[in-house]
Amino acid sequence: MRKGVLDSGGGTVLTSLGTAAASLDGDNAYVSGTMTRAAFPLLYGSPDTTGDGIPDIVATNSAGALLLYKGGATALGTATTLRTSGYSTTKQLG
């Protein structure tokens, strides 16, 4: 994941997420080492689930739990478990 550039419509310029050079502050991808596909089979970036104006991430983990990661200005927050099980066979979030 990278920090994207805000577009004039209030969203994110999608191409700013493709490379470090195009990102908001030249960062390389962050969170990529800890949020592997094996550990988190499904990830969904939501516009703002928590109501603070910052995008959040909804994910499933390898145990089938549904998690919410509150977005932050410089890093993701810790996971809040929304459901403890039942998501191991889910094919898509969003």
Disulfide bonds with the S-S distance in Angstrom:
none
